[in-house]
Amino acid sequence: MPLFSKIQRYILKECLMGLALVLGILLLAILMIDVVEQLRTVGGDVRLSILGAFNLSLMKLPQIVEQTLPFALLIASMMAFTRLNRRSELSIIRASGISAWRFLTPVMILGIALGLFTMMVLNPFAAKLTESFEQTRDRLLNEGRPTLAVSDTGIWLRQGDETNQIVIHAQRVAQGGVNLLDVKMIQEERLYADGRPTNDYAFARRIDADSAVLRDGFWQLEGVIENVPNQPPEFKDNLAIPTTLDATTLLDKFASPNTIGFWQLPKFVRQTQAAGLDASRYRMRLNALMALPALFVSMALIGAVVCLRLQRMGGNSQLLAIGSLAAVGLYFFTQFSSSLGATGAAPPIIAAWSPPLFVLFCTLTFIAYREDG
């Protein structure tokens, strides 16, 4: 027995054709705009060719696809069922005794499949390229910019300026990240040739400290052992190391949730929590990805439901406007809920699942009332 009947395969084909058309137009337009934006932003500070701007935009393209796919599915669903309605095919399908649940099944299956594909395949690929984009862009704009990473061995932080680079390692942190415990710092100084700076660095000193507290413009180290080449270790009660970081900037240096793929997120959440840092935005991102199938099905059903009204009965323009507003409302509701989950104001699982499930159940209720009385 085939998975879909001939009519269902026909509807699925119409939706896929619409999806390909919408995605193609959207991505081409966004790509052209983003190339100009890269030339304006990055090219305004450093020399950047059109090819370089195009490469940067291509790195962002999978993430753009991930973000626009729900709306592309919405528009594709509207297009498919509008065409069926205008050609009176929808009337014929209804007259043959096929219920709305059956000819809406392909749209729901497509939404689930696209949600799972986005979650398990597209997102990891987009995260990798987004990370490459951010690293490439930062390397072009801010060489020596502070970075922070979380790993199995603790926290790794790098800060630097025109004359030196400092790599900082801490086993754990406290006070939201501004107090580092069991700290090691490796400082390297830039080498000069004929009075001109080079890209090479030489080891200057190693500092071991019990703790490092971020103050205004410097790290305050306690329980210090300073090791300088060709000199005996020097013990100090405290030591100040200059820094351009502040508490807000330091917390913002963590990897963006968009640069961590779905399969790596659970491990990253565990590492972040083990390091003593807040992992709310990463748990929010994980739950939001898991809720994608529900979001995609909601978008697809909104697009289909507003086009089920027979053409001769009129009022289709108003229904299309209502459907578009509902989709935009779902998007903003999802963003607002995500902000609450990322800041810890709401449990991430509730913040991620509530908007799509609410709209999905409302849409299914409307179909049941409309079609089954």
HELIX and SHEET records of a PDB file:
HELIX    1   1 LYS A    6  ASP A   45  1                                  40    
HELIX    2   2 ILE A   50  ARG A   86  1                                  37    
HELIX    3   3 GLU A   89  ALA A   95  1                                   7    
HELIX    4   4 ALA A  100  PHE A  117  1                                  18    
HELIX    5   5 THR A  118  LEU A  122  3                                   5    
HELIX    6   6 ASN A  123  LEU A  141  1                                  19    
HELIX    7   7 GLN A  175  GLY A  177  5                                   3    
HELIX    8   8 ALA A  247  LEU A  251  1                                   5    
HELIX    9   9 PRO A  257  THR A  259  5                                   3    
HELIX   10  10 LEU A  265  ALA A  274  1                                  10    
HELIX   11  11 SER A  280  MET A  290  1                                  11    
HELIX   12  12 LEU A  292  VAL A  305  1                                  14    
HELIX   13  13 GLN A  311  MET A  313  5                                   3    
HELIX   14  14 ASN A  316  ALA A  342  1                                  27    
HELIX   15  15 PRO A  348  ASP A  372  1                                  25    
SHEET    1   A 7 THR A 147  SER A 151  0                                        
SHEET    2   A 7 GLY A 154  GLY A 160 -1                                        
SHEET    3   A 7 ASN A 164  ALA A 174 -1                                        
SHEET    4   A 7 ASN A 179  ALA A 193 -1                                        
SHEET    5   A 7 ARG A 196  LEU A 214 -1                                        
SHEET    6   A 7 PHE A 218  ASN A 227 -1                                        
SHEET    7   A 7 GLU A 234  PRO A 242 -1                                        
END                                                                             
